[in-house]
Amino acid sequence: MDIAFSDVLAAFTHYIDNHNEGRPFFLASHSQGTMHQKRILAHIAAALPHLTDRLVAAYLIGNTIGVDELPFPACTQYNQTGCLVSWNAMIDGADPSHWLQKLEPGTSKMVCTNPLSWKADAEPAGRELGKGGMGAAGHLLLTGFDLDLVDAECSEEGVLYVSPPAGWQYIDVPKGSLHPVEFPMFYRDIRLNAFERLEAYLSKSGGLPVASEVGTTCECGSRCAGTYVLHLLVVLSITYAVLVVVAAPFTFAWWFWQVRRAKAVGFGQLARRFLCCCCCCRRQEEKKKEETDQL
């Protein structure tokens, strides 16, 4: 972890020194990245205090952050700035011991921000508040964001309990954890909230207004048509590869059967039949054999 953190710290320092140019910034992370971002926030507070006023918000998702563990407050409003957002999503009723056992001694509660309401209280939030998720397939053939995915509520321990997500692309892992999808489930909610927090930050500092969101649906004409064709080719290629892998055991079984019947098939012929899925090439060979027999 220390070696990995040294890379993260070096990247953050390089960005601040060479690319930030005094502008406000966000921090965002998930899972192990959140462990590193906790140390980045502590480093900012201790060694780079001049940056604290430029932090719009930190989205530290998918790992344990104890209440009062970091020198930045938890966000309690959708447009609060200079604060941190965090949650660990689980199916309602699942065992949260994996996350709770990582709390610092003396701390019994994790930071939990409800991404449907952007509050840090125990008030339930209905799925109708969700702005849209992006499933496991990512942007592949995506025509719009997934709506009405989950209801969400922060527990007393600071776990974000949600109802089972609607849709096969939001599969939970054993023990009811939604760790792999707790960021994409609220993809557009996070995206829009970043706009809201930045708007609030700039309104206080006298900065320029923030541009509105674009690209919520596929409305880009020929560019989208080209993207669809490319995605279709990717899907067909993956499907073909899967079929080849599935057919391989049957192909080799057939070859050995042929050998046992003293009709040995050469490796070259086998390779051709395998690559052609034992269909087209085999028909051509049978046709040639019939022509030879007629002669």
Beta strands, then each sheet from edge to edge (+ up, - down):
strand 1: 25-30
strand 2: 55-61
strand 3: 83-85
strand 4: 89-91
strand 5: 152-154
strand 6: 160-162
sheet 1: 1+ 2+ 3+
sheet 2: 4+ 6+ 5-
end
